[in-house]
Every structure is written in structure tokens, then in C-alpha cells.
Amino acid sequence: MNDRIKNETRILWDKCFSEEDKRFVDFYFEKRYNEEDNIFIERDGKVVSALQLISYPFSYYGKTIGCAYISGACTDPDYRSQGLMNELIIKSLNKAKNNGACFAALIPASESLFNYYEGCNFVPTFDYSKIHIKKSQQSTVNGQQSSSVSVSVFDHESDSELFYQVYEYFNAKMRSRNCCIQHNEYDFGVITKDLELFDNHLLIAKYGDEICGLAFCYLRNGEIFIKDIFAESSAIFSDLITAATQISASESVSESVSINIIIPPVPGQKTHRLGMTRLIDAETMLRLYAISHPKLKIEISLVDSILPQNNGTYYINKGVLEKKDSIGSDVIDIEELTRALFGYHTESLPEKLKVFNNQAAFMSLMLD
């Protein structure tokens, strides 16, 4: 490993993310940093702009495809407004393409950065819905009586056999979600260790020896955030919420505060923007979409100003995709196609793309 590059990237983080807890940065560079994933630019003999390009599997209409997740994107304040981050992102997109990724994703650190990343053709595709429950009302969640399950706090270090059992349950539940970023076993270990590092909790509901629910609970500024939750019934869901409240009682969480539960976007309910996507391999994603939608018939002329290998005209008919290099007059841009393939509010797309299905694309537990 090139320790100089790693150390200089860490120094850059300390300069750009001074508000971050030092424990988290230490943890990130111990467990998540990877030299092969670190894309950087040097000026004046030092790293001045960097990001991590982390590979994640993504479930897409019954198949698993590659996602390149951009994490920790930052530029030294003394070197900003020189186009370095734009250069770095384009470099990352090309590397991700060579690594077999179909798209890149990221979570903007602030609302203003949504506009910034649009400059590299990223568009919002990942939303979430939120459930608010007052602590004083948690005992009547969904009007359910208590179930007969036991709820406990997971201890990553105490039981390796339980770790694999928990991961298998978690992985099965995640895999049941279409259009969802997945977490492998190593990544799940990082997630659980991150929870413990900051005295947060993974709650496990069990019926006998069988796992029947999980809740990833975080305490922030006196509030409870459940960043993902799985339960086999509404009663088990309610018991997990009750347990989260009881555990937080010793953490000085007031009775009036809400429990905030993050869930995949629910049609007809208010949603919140979370992540953005940039299509990398249009042909592969269109082919997979065509296979899973055999009744679809459409012609798409695509122009991509950054990744010209995506340019061309795509013909989909009876589950088969054909591509030609020529481009017709009715052109679709890469942002519109990205939204169509991820099913993101397709009702607001150009008329010909409204045939694509709306979807609830989701990402969670990304160490954001």
C-alpha cells in the first residue's frame, strides 16, 4: 500500500470534513479505505482532490449488476474552482466502466451539491419515505398488540455464528428489494462495527431460534433514527420500535421527541431526496430491462457528452435489444434515460419514456 497517498488523503479529509467525528474518520480509513478505490489528483507534490470509488452489487429486475459508489469526494479549499472535482469524477466514471459497473451513485452532502453533480449528468434516483412516531405513542404503533418475540441488541464480537445468521436474514430481505444497493458480508460487518463504535444498536427480533426482524438504530442529538428496518409482521415492527425506545431511555432522549424511521419510498406518500445516479453502461442496463419487459417496444437515440460509448440508437422489441451507432433526430439525453431505467417519476419524462415503469429505487446503510 502507498502509505504516502493514504496519509495525504487522510489529511485532506481532516481539512475538508473538519466537522466529522475523528473516530469515524479513523474507522473509515481502517475499514473502508482501499488503495485501489482511491481516485486522486496531485498538485504541488501532494494530494489535493480525492474520492473513493467503492463497488457495490445492485439488484435489478432479478439480476445483480455493478454499482460504483462515490464516497468522500473532496478538494482542498486552496485548489477549488479549478475543475479538479469534475476531472476526478470523469476519471472515476471511466474507471468504473472498465471495472464493469453499469452506473455510479452518490449521496450529496448538502442540498446545494445536487445542482453541482448535475454538471456531470447525475440525477436524483434514490428517495426514501419517513415514518414519525412520538415516543409517547410508540406502544400503539399500527394499533398492534405486542408479539411473542424476544428483542436483543446484537454484539458483533460475541457470537460469530449469530453474525452469519443475522447476515443471511439481512441479505435475504435486501435481495427481495428491486432496484436496491446490496451489502456483502464484509460490508455488513463494517456497518455493525460502525454502529457499535458510536454506541448505536442493531436490534434483533427472534421467535425461538429464528430471526424475524432487524432494526438499525442511531441516536443523533437526542433523537432516534432507524435507518432501515425489517419485520415479519406489524406486531414485530412495533416491538422493535418499543425496544429502540427502551434502550434509548438511558441516553437522555426526551419523551416528546419523534422516532424517525427510514423506509423505501412509498407511492402516494411524501418522499425525500437521498441519492443520485449517473448511467455508465447504457447498453447493458437497457438489455436487462428489455429482457424483464418483453412487451416493451421502443426506439431510443441517446447522446452522452462524457461517455461517448453510450451514444447510438437502441431498438427494443420482444425482449431483444439492438444497437446502431447512428443517432436519429428525436434524441434522449443520458439524464432522461437514467431516470427512466431507475423508474424515477417517469410520469414527468418525455412522452416516449413514460412507458418505463415507476420504481422505488433505494439505498441504505451507506455510512453517509
C-alpha positions as CSV (number, residue, x, y, z in Angstrom):
1,M,0.0,0.0,0.0
2,N,1.2,3.5,-0.8
3,D,1.2,5.0,2.7
4,R,2.0,8.5,1.5
5,I,-1.1,8.7,-0.7
6,K,-3.3,7.3,2.1
7,N,-1.8,9.7,4.7
8,E,-2.2,12.7,2.4
9,T,-5.8,11.6,1.6
10,R,-6.5,11.4,5.3
11,I,-5.0,14.9,5.8
12,L,-7.3,16.1,3.0
13,W,-10.3,14.6,4.8
14,D,-9.3,16.3,8.1
15,K,-9.2,19.6,6.2
16,C,-12.4,19.2,4.2
17,F,-14.5,17.3,6.7
18,S,-13.5,19.0,9.9
19,E,-17.0,18.6,11.3
20,E,-16.7,14.8,11.2
21,D,-16.1,12.9,14.4
22,K,-12.4,11.9,14.4
23,R,-13.4,8.4,15.5
24,F,-15.4,7.9,12.3
25,V,-12.6,9.1,10.1
26,D,-10.2,6.7,11.9
27,F,-12.7,3.9,11.4
28,Y,-13.2,4.7,7.7
29,F,-9.5,4.7,6.9
30,E,-9.1,1.5,8.8
31,K,-12.1,-0.5,7.5
32,R,-13.3,1.2,4.3
33,Y,-10.3,2.9,2.6
34,N,-8.9,0.9,-0.2
35,E,-5.9,1.9,-2.3
36,E,-7.5,0.6,-5.5
37,D,-10.7,2.6,-4.8
38,N,-8.9,5.8,-4.1
39,I,-9.0,8.1,-7.1
40,F,-7.0,11.3,-6.6
41,I,-5.3,14.3,-8.2
42,E,-1.9,15.6,-7.1
43,R,-0.7,19.2,-7.3
44,D,2.5,20.7,-6.0
45,G,3.6,17.3,-4.8
46,K,0.5,16.5,-2.7
47,V,-3.0,15.0,-2.9
48,V,-5.4,17.9,-3.3
49,S,-8.6,16.2,-4.6
50,A,-9.7,12.6,-3.9
51,L,-12.7,10.3,-3.7
52,Q,-13.3,6.6,-3.0
53,L,-14.9,4.6,-5.8
54,I,-16.5,1.7,-3.9
55,S,-18.0,-1.3,-5.7
56,Y,-21.5,-2.5,-4.6
57,P,-23.8,-5.1,-6.1
58,F,-27.2,-3.8,-7.1
59,S,-30.4,-5.9,-7.6
60,Y,-32.1,-5.0,-10.9
61,Y,-35.1,-7.0,-12.1
62,G,-33.9,-10.3,-10.9
63,K,-30.2,-9.8,-11.9
64,T,-27.2,-8.4,-10.0
65,I,-25.3,-5.6,-11.7
66,G,-22.3,-3.4,-10.6
67,C,-22.7,0.0,-8.9
68,A,-19.7,2.3,-8.4
69,Y,-20.5,4.3,-5.3
70,I,-18.6,7.7,-4.9
71,S,-17.7,8.3,-1.3
72,G,-15.7,11.1,0.4
73,A,-15.4,13.4,-2.6
74,C,-13.3,16.4,-1.5
75,T,-11.0,19.1,-2.8
76,D,-8.5,21.2,-0.8
77,P,-10.1,24.6,-0.4
78,D,-6.9,26.2,-1.7
79,Y,-7.4,24.3,-5.0
80,R,-11.1,24.7,-5.6
81,S,-12.8,26.4,-8.6
82,Q,-10.1,24.8,-10.9
83,G,-12.3,22.0,-12.2
84,L,-10.4,19.3,-10.3
85,M,-13.5,17.5,-8.9
86,N,-15.1,17.5,-12.4
87,E,-11.9,16.0,-13.8
88,L,-11.8,13.4,-11.0
89,I,-15.4,12.4,-11.5
90,I,-14.9,11.9,-15.2
91,K,-11.8,9.8,-14.5
92,S,-13.8,7.8,-12.0
93,L,-16.6,7.1,-14.5
94,N,-14.2,5.8,-17.0
95,K,-12.5,3.6,-14.4
96,A,-15.9,2.3,-13.2
97,K,-16.8,1.5,-16.8
98,N,-13.6,-0.6,-17.2
99,N,-14.4,-2.3,-13.9
100,G,-17.8,-3.4,-15.2
101,A,-20.1,-1.0,-13.3
102,C,-23.4,-0.1,-15.0
103,F,-23.8,3.1,-13.1
104,A,-22.3,5.4,-10.5
105,A,-24.2,6.6,-7.4
106,L,-23.5,9.1,-4.6
107,I,-25.2,10.9,-1.8
108,P,-24.7,14.7,-1.9
109,A,-23.6,16.0,1.5
110,S,-25.9,19.1,1.1
111,E,-28.8,20.2,-0.9
112,S,-26.7,22.6,-2.9
113,L,-24.5,19.8,-4.1
114,F,-27.4,18.2,-6.0
115,N,-27.0,21.1,-8.5
116,Y,-23.2,20.6,-8.6
117,Y,-23.4,16.9,-9.5
118,E,-25.9,17.6,-12.2
119,G,-23.0,19.1,-14.1
120,C,-21.6,15.5,-14.6
121,N,-25.1,14.2,-15.6
122,F,-26.0,12.8,-12.2
123,V,-29.8,12.9,-11.5
124,P,-31.8,12.1,-8.4
125,T,-33.0,8.5,-8.4
126,F,-32.9,7.3,-4.8
127,D,-35.6,8.6,-2.4
128,Y,-36.9,7.5,0.9
129,S,-40.1,7.8,2.9
130,K,-40.1,8.6,6.7
131,I,-42.3,7.4,9.5
132,H,-42.5,9.7,12.6
133,I,-43.6,8.1,15.8
134,K,-43.8,10.1,19.1
135,K,-42.2,8.2,21.9
136,S,-45.3,8.7,24.0
137,Q,-47.3,7.0,21.2
138,Q,-44.9,4.1,20.4
139,S,-46.8,1.5,22.3
140,T,-49.7,1.8,19.9
141,V,-47.7,1.6,16.6
142,N,-50.0,0.4,13.9
143,G,-52.6,-0.5,16.6
144,Q,-50.8,-3.8,17.2
145,Q,-50.6,-5.8,20.4
146,S,-47.2,-7.0,21.5
147,S,-45.9,-10.1,19.7
148,S,-44.3,-13.0,21.4
149,V,-40.8,-12.4,20.1
150,S,-37.7,-11.5,22.0
151,V,-35.7,-8.4,21.1
152,S,-32.0,-8.1,21.9
153,V,-29.0,-5.9,21.0
154,F,-26.6,-7.5,18.6
155,D,-23.0,-7.8,19.8
156,H,-20.7,-8.1,16.8
157,E,-17.8,-9.6,18.7
158,S,-19.7,-12.1,21.0
159,D,-21.1,-14.7,18.6
160,S,-19.7,-15.3,15.1
161,E,-22.4,-17.9,14.4
162,L,-25.1,-15.4,15.2
163,F,-23.4,-12.9,12.9
164,Y,-23.7,-15.2,9.9
165,Q,-27.3,-15.9,10.8
166,V,-28.1,-12.2,11.1
167,Y,-26.4,-11.5,7.8
168,E,-28.2,-14.3,6.0
169,Y,-31.6,-12.8,7.2
170,F,-30.5,-9.3,6.3
171,N,-29.2,-10.3,2.8
172,A,-32.4,-12.2,2.0
173,K,-34.5,-9.2,2.9
174,M,-32.3,-6.8,1.0
175,R,-32.3,-9.1,-2.1
176,S,-36.1,-9.1,-2.1
177,R,-36.0,-5.4,-2.9
178,N,-35.8,-4.5,-6.6
179,C,-33.5,-1.6,-7.6
180,C,-31.6,-1.7,-4.4
181,I,-27.9,-1.4,-3.4
182,Q,-26.8,-4.5,-1.7
183,H,-24.2,-5.2,1.0
184,N,-21.9,-8.1,1.0
185,E,-20.8,-9.9,4.2
186,Y,-17.7,-7.8,4.7
187,D,-19.7,-4.6,4.3
188,F,-22.3,-5.8,6.7
189,G,-19.5,-6.3,9.3
190,V,-18.4,-2.7,8.7
191,I,-21.9,-1.5,9.2
192,T,-22.4,-3.3,12.5
193,K,-18.9,-2.2,13.8
194,D,-19.8,1.4,12.9
195,L,-23.0,1.1,14.9
196,E,-21.1,-0.2,18.0
197,L,-18.3,2.5,17.6
198,F,-20.8,5.2,18.4
199,D,-23.0,3.3,20.9
200,N,-25.7,2.8,18.4
201,H,-27.6,-0.5,18.1
202,L,-28.6,-3.3,15.8
203,L,-31.8,-4.8,17.3
204,I,-32.6,-8.4,16.6
205,A,-36.1,-9.9,16.9
206,K,-36.2,-13.6,17.3
207,Y,-39.0,-16.2,17.6
208,G,-37.4,-19.1,19.3
209,D,-34.1,-19.5,17.3
210,E,-35.4,-17.9,14.2
211,I,-34.7,-14.3,13.3
212,C,-37.9,-12.4,12.4
213,G,-36.8,-8.7,12.4
214,L,-33.9,-6.3,12.4
215,A,-33.7,-2.5,13.2
216,F,-30.6,-0.4,12.7
217,C,-30.9,2.3,15.4
218,Y,-28.9,5.5,15.6
219,L,-29.1,8.3,18.2
220,R,-28.4,11.8,17.0
221,N,-28.8,15.0,19.0
222,G,-31.3,13.4,21.4
223,E,-33.4,11.8,18.6
224,I,-33.8,8.2,17.5
225,F,-33.2,7.3,13.8
226,I,-33.9,3.9,12.5
227,K,-32.1,3.9,9.1
228,D,-33.5,0.5,8.0
229,I,-35.9,-2.0,9.4
230,F,-37.2,-5.4,8.6
231,A,-40.1,-7.3,10.3
232,E,-42.2,-10.3,9.5
233,S,-45.3,-8.6,10.9
234,S,-46.7,-5.3,12.1
235,A,-46.6,-6.6,15.7
236,I,-42.9,-7.4,15.4
237,F,-42.3,-4.0,13.8
238,S,-44.0,-2.4,16.9
239,D,-41.9,-4.5,19.3
240,L,-38.7,-3.3,17.6
241,I,-39.8,0.3,17.9
242,T,-40.6,-0.3,21.6
243,A,-37.2,-1.8,22.2
244,A,-35.5,1.1,20.5
245,T,-37.3,3.5,22.8
246,Q,-36.4,1.5,25.9
247,I,-32.7,1.3,25.0
248,S,-32.6,5.0,24.3
249,A,-34.1,5.8,27.7
250,S,-30.7,5.8,29.3
251,E,-29.4,8.1,26.5
252,S,-31.3,11.2,27.7
253,V,-33.8,11.1,24.8
254,S,-36.8,13.2,25.8
255,E,-40.4,11.8,25.9
256,S,-41.6,14.4,23.3
257,V,-39.1,13.6,20.6
258,S,-40.0,11.6,17.5
259,I,-38.7,8.3,16.4
260,N,-37.7,8.7,12.7
261,I,-37.9,5.5,10.6
262,I,-36.4,5.5,7.1
263,I,-38.1,3.1,4.7
264,P,-38.1,2.7,0.9
265,P,-40.3,5.3,-0.9
266,V,-44.0,4.6,-0.6
267,P,-46.2,5.6,-3.6
268,G,-48.6,8.3,-2.7
269,Q,-46.6,9.4,0.4
270,K,-44.2,12.3,0.8
271,T,-40.7,11.3,-0.2
272,H,-37.3,12.9,0.4
273,R,-34.3,13.0,-1.9
274,L,-31.3,10.9,-0.9
275,G,-29.0,9.8,-3.7
276,M,-28.1,10.5,-7.3
277,T,-27.2,8.2,-10.2
278,R,-25.1,8.6,-13.4
279,L,-25.6,5.9,-16.1
280,I,-22.3,4.4,-17.2
281,D,-23.2,1.3,-19.3
282,A,-26.5,2.2,-21.1
283,E,-26.4,-0.9,-23.4
284,T,-26.2,-3.4,-20.5
285,M,-29.0,-1.8,-18.5
286,L,-31.3,-1.4,-21.5
287,R,-30.7,-5.1,-22.4
288,L,-31.6,-6.2,-18.9
289,Y,-34.6,-4.0,-18.8
290,A,-35.7,-5.4,-22.2
291,I,-35.4,-9.0,-21.0
292,S,-37.6,-8.3,-18.0
293,H,-40.1,-6.4,-20.0
294,P,-40.8,-8.5,-23.1
295,K,-43.8,-6.5,-24.2
296,L,-41.8,-3.2,-24.5
297,K,-41.2,-1.8,-28.0
298,I,-39.2,1.4,-28.2
299,E,-36.5,3.2,-30.2
300,I,-34.1,5.5,-28.3
301,S,-31.5,7.7,-29.8
302,L,-29.0,8.6,-27.0
303,V,-26.4,11.2,-26.6
304,D,-23.8,11.2,-23.8
305,S,-21.3,14.1,-23.8
306,I,-19.0,12.5,-21.2
307,L,-19.1,8.8,-22.1
308,P,-19.5,8.7,-25.9
309,Q,-19.5,4.9,-25.9
310,N,-23.1,5.2,-24.8
311,N,-24.1,7.2,-28.0
312,G,-26.2,5.4,-30.5
313,T,-29.7,4.3,-31.3
314,Y,-31.2,1.4,-29.3
315,Y,-34.1,-0.7,-30.6
316,I,-36.0,-2.8,-28.1
317,N,-38.6,-5.3,-29.2
318,K,-39.9,-8.5,-27.6
319,G,-37.2,-8.6,-25.0
320,V,-34.3,-8.1,-27.5
321,L,-32.0,-5.1,-27.7
322,E,-30.2,-4.0,-30.9
323,K,-27.8,-1.0,-31.0
324,K,-26.7,1.0,-34.0
325,D,-24.1,3.8,-34.0
326,S,-26.2,6.2,-35.9
327,I,-28.3,8.8,-34.0
328,G,-31.8,9.8,-35.0
329,S,-33.4,13.2,-34.7
330,D,-35.5,12.5,-31.6
331,V,-32.7,12.5,-29.1
332,I,-32.9,11.4,-25.5
333,D,-30.1,12.6,-23.1
334,I,-28.3,10.5,-20.6
335,E,-30.1,12.1,-17.6
336,E,-33.6,11.2,-19.0
337,L,-32.6,7.7,-19.8
338,T,-31.1,7.2,-16.3
339,R,-34.4,8.3,-14.7
340,A,-36.3,6.0,-17.0
341,L,-34.2,3.0,-16.2
342,F,-34.4,3.6,-12.5
343,G,-38.2,4.3,-12.7
344,Y,-37.8,7.7,-11.1
345,H,-41.0,9.7,-11.6
346,T,-41.4,8.6,-15.1
347,E,-44.6,10.5,-15.5
348,S,-42.5,13.7,-15.9
349,L,-40.3,12.3,-18.6
350,P,-40.6,12.9,-22.3
351,E,-43.7,11.1,-23.7
352,K,-41.9,8.2,-25.3
353,L,-40.1,7.3,-22.0
354,K,-43.3,7.2,-20.0
355,V,-43.6,3.5,-20.9
356,F,-40.9,2.7,-18.4
357,N,-42.3,1.5,-15.0
358,N,-42.1,3.7,-11.9
359,Q,-39.8,2.0,-9.3
360,A,-38.9,2.7,-5.7
361,A,-35.1,2.6,-6.0
362,F,-33.5,2.5,-2.6
363,M,-30.1,2.7,-0.8
364,S,-29.5,2.4,2.9
365,L,-26.7,2.0,5.5
366,M,-24.1,3.6,3.2
367,L,-22.0,5.1,6.1
368,D,-23.2,8.5,4.9
